[in-house]
Amino acid sequence: MKWRWRFRHQHSQLWADVVNAIHGSSSNEDGIPLKKEITGIWKDLVLARNDLSKAGVTEPEKLGLVNVNGQVLFSVAAFREAIAERIGVKVEVGRFEWIAWAPQKVYFFVWRILNEGIAVKTNLDRRGVFVEDKMCVLCGYSIDSMEHLMFLCPTACAVWWNIWVWIKIPTNVQIVSTMDLLEWLFNLNGSAIWKKVILVISFATLWIIWKTRNERIFDGKQSRVEVMVDKTKEESFQWIKYRSPYVSLDWERWRDFNVRDIII
């Protein structure tokens, strides 16, 4: 939302001219220039408003405005707090970081996981929504809670095991919540850049598990663990290659996670 606000109020700056040059006269429904066929960070920034609308948040750009010495500015911290209040969750983010290496919708998704804002069946039931079958659709063995779906479900455990093997991390990692995951990543040995790569891969894993769960519920689509792992590799590769400084990242080397000489 910050960049949407800046585009409206600082449209004479060079970066805004570049956006106009690329996206031209094509506009999103609220007047922000956007050619939807062009993928990238600007598209995600513009369409993030749609995800907020689905969560019941209207006019999100107004939520982060603060007055600093008589000047109206956009505060990301104020925006987060206002969003949390609108959707009825606490701002408990622990080690969570907002970085640009993954789509905004994914960071918003993980942030909502941390604040119990995702519509797993236990959360729906807690809100008074009638749920006839509360069992996990991926395994059928336990209640569909956030911790179970993302970390304790046999399907999720198999996905995580394969991801740890792929990125050459010991597979005896015991994680039962997203907060545990972030704390573990924070204490992981390695450079800040390396940790950021592992963070993006972890977020991609959460994202794919969630998408697979929803495809099973709404489309009746079945996905094997190996397919979920391949999708995680593909998503994280696309995000890092096109959203980080590491544009030279090679897919074949990424598949083997042989990238330490590229990403240090």
Residue pairs with C-beta under 8 A, 6 or more apart in sequence:
1 48
1 49
1 52
1 60
1 61
1 63
1 64
1 74
1 79
2 64
2 74
2 76
2 79
3 42
3 45
4 32
4 45
4 46
4 49
4 61
5 61
5 64
5 65
5 74
6 16
6 74
7 16
7 19
7 32
8 32
8 61
10 16
19 33
19 42
20 33
22 35
22 38
22 42
23 33
23 34
23 35
23 38
23 42
24 33
24 35
25 33
26 33
26 34
26 35
26 36
27 33
27 34
28 34
28 46
28 47
30 49
32 46
34 42
34 43
34 46
34 47
36 43
39 242
40 242
41 100
41 243
44 103
44 104
44 105
45 104
47 105
48 104
48 105
48 108
49 60
51 104
51 105
51 108
52 60
52 83
52 108
55 86
55 87
55 112
55 117
56 86
56 87
57 63
57 83
57 86
57 87
60 79
60 83
61 74
63 78
63 79
63 82
63 83
63 86
64 74
64 75
64 76
64 78
64 79
64 82
65 72
65 73
65 74
65 75
65 78
66 72
66 73
66 74
66 75
66 78
67 73
76 98
80 91
80 111
81 91
84 90
84 91
84 115
87 112
87 117
88 117
89 112
89 115
89 116
89 117
90 115
91 115
92 114
92 115
92 179
93 111
93 114
93 115
94 114
94 179
94 182
94 183
95 179
95 182
95 183
95 185
95 186
96 110
96 111
96 114
96 182
97 199
98 107
99 107
99 196
99 199
99 200
100 243
100 244
101 196
101 200
101 239
101 240
101 243
101 244
102 200
102 203
102 204
102 239
102 243
103 239
106 203
106 204
106 207
107 203
109 118
109 206
109 207
109 210
110 178
110 203
110 206
111 117
112 118
113 146
113 150
113 178
113 206
114 178
114 179
116 123
116 146
117 123
118 146
118 210
120 144
120 145
120 146
120 149
121 131
121 133
121 134
121 135
121 143
121 144
121 145
122 134
122 143
122 144
122 145
122 146
123 146
124 131
125 131
125 134
134 143
134 144
135 141
135 142
135 143
135 144
136 142
136 143
136 144
136 148
136 149
136 153
137 144
137 213
137 216
137 217
138 149
138 153
138 154
138 155
138 156
138 209
138 212
138 213
138 216
139 153
139 154
139 155
141 153
141 154
142 148
142 152
142 153
146 177
146 178
147 176
147 177
149 156
149 209
149 210
149 213
150 156
150 177
150 178
150 206
150 209
150 210
151 157
151 160
151 175
151 176
151 177
151 180
151 181
152 176
155 209
155 225
155 228
156 209
158 225
159 205
159 208
159 209
159 225
159 228
159 229
159 232
160 173
160 175
160 205
161 171
162 225
162 226
162 229
163 201
163 202
163 205
163 229
163 232
164 170
164 171
164 173
165 171
166 229
166 233
166 257
167 198
167 201
167 257
168 257
169 188
169 198
173 184
175 181
175 184
178 206
181 202
185 195
185 198
185 199
185 202
186 195
188 195
188 198
190 198
191 264
193 263
193 264
194 260
194 263
194 264
197 240
197 259
197 263
200 236
200 239
200 240
201 232
201 236
204 232
204 235
204 236
204 239
205 232
207 235
208 228
208 231
208 232
208 235
209 228
212 223
212 228
215 221
215 223
216 222
216 223
233 254
233 255
237 249
237 251
237 254
240 246
240 249
240 263
241 247
241 249
246 262
246 263
248 262
249 259
249 262
249 263
253 259
253 262
